[in-house]
Amino acid sequence: MSKSNKEDKLYSFILSILSKPALFNIERIEDIFLVLIGYNQGLIDSQNILIGKDKEFWEGFNSFVNTKMAPHEKIKSNWPRLIRFYSSNNQHSIELFEKLFKEFMNT
C-alpha cells in the first residue's frame, strides 16, 4: 500500500476513530472491531460490494497482525483477540491497534 491510501474512505474513517476515540465511544479494541463490522455491514446493506482498500483491509490486516504478533503459531487468531492478548489494558489495546494499522498502511 502507498501513502495515497490515506484518501481511501475506510482508512480515513479508521484514522478519524484513532484521532478522537471518545467521539465514537471507543474505549477498547473490541469497540473498534464492532464499529468496523458495522461499517462493513452498511456497505453490504446498501448493496455496495467491498472493493479496493476496503477489501484489502479485511483480507490483509488479519494476516498482517498474525504475522507480526504470532509468527510461529499454527492456528491463526482474529486481530482483535491478538491485540487484546498483547495489551495490558483498554487504552493500550487502542494504541497497539493504531501502531499496527499505521504499519499496515505503509506496507
C-alpha positions in Angstrom: 0.0 0.0 0.0 1.2 3.5 -0.6 0.6 6.8 1.2 -2.2 7.7 -1.2 -4.3 5.1 0.7 -4.9 7.9 3.3 -7.5 9.2 0.8 -9.4 5.9 1.0 -12.7 6.2 2.9 -12.2 3.2 5.2 -8.7 4.2 6.1 -9.7 7.8 6.6 -12.6 6.6 8.9 -10.2 4.4 10.9 -7.8 7.3 11.3 -10.7 9.5 12.5 -11.6 6.9 15.1 -8.0 6.8 16.3 -7.6 10.5 16.5 -10.8 11.0 18.5 -11.9 7.7 20.0 -14.2 9.3 22.6 -16.2 10.8 19.8 -17.0 7.3 18.6 -17.4 5.9 22.1 -14.3 3.8 21.7 -12.7 2.6 24.8 -11.1 -0.7 23.8 -10.1 -2.8 20.8 -13.3 -4.7 20.7 -15.2 -1.4 20.2 -13.1 -0.6 17.1 -13.8 -4.1 15.8 -17.6 -3.6 16.3 -17.6 -0.2 14.5 -15.7 -1.7 11.6 -18.1 -4.7 11.4 -20.9 -2.1 11.3 -19.2 -0.2 8.5 -18.8 -3.5 6.6 -22.5 -4.4 7.1 -23.6 -0.9 6.0 -21.8 -1.5 2.7 -23.4 -4.8 2.2 -26.9 -3.4 3.2 -26.5 -0.6 0.7 -25.6 -3.2 -1.9 -22.1 -1.9 -2.4 -19.5 -4.6 -2.7 -16.2 -4.5 -0.9 -13.7 -3.2 -3.4 -10.2 -1.7 -3.3 -8.8 -0.8 0.0 -11.9 -2.0 2.0 -11.4 -5.5 0.6 -7.7 -5.2 1.1 -8.1 -4.3 4.7 -10.5 -7.1 5.6 -8.4 -9.7 3.8 -4.9 -8.4 4.6 -5.0 -6.8 8.1 -5.8 -10.1 10.0 -2.9 -11.8 8.2 -0.6 -8.9 8.8 -1.4 -8.9 12.6 -0.9 -12.7 12.8 2.4 -12.5 11.0 3.6 -9.6 13.1 2.4 -10.8 16.6 2.3 -14.6 16.4 4.5 -15.7 13.5 5.1 -19.2 14.9 1.5 -20.0 15.8 -0.1 -22.7 13.6 -3.6 -21.6 14.4 -4.4 -18.0 13.3 -6.4 -15.8 15.6 -8.5 -12.8 14.6 -6.8 -9.4 15.0 -8.9 -8.1 18.0 -8.0 -11.2 20.0 -4.3 -11.0 19.3 -4.3 -7.3 20.1 -6.2 -7.9 23.4 -3.8 -10.7 24.3 -0.8 -8.5 23.9 -2.4 -5.4 25.6 -2.1 -4.6 29.3 -5.3 -2.5 29.4 -8.0 -1.0 27.2 -6.0 2.2 26.3 -3.0 0.1 25.4 -5.2 -2.1 23.1 -6.2 1.0 21.1 -2.6 2.3 21.0 -1.4 -1.1 19.7 -4.1 -1.2 17.1 -3.1 2.3 15.9 0.6 1.3 15.7 -0.3 -1.9 13.7 -2.7 -0.2 11.5 -0.2 2.5 10.5 2.4 -0.1 9.8 -0.1 -2.0 7.7 -0.9 1.2 5.8 2.8 1.7 5.0 3.5 -1.8 3.8 
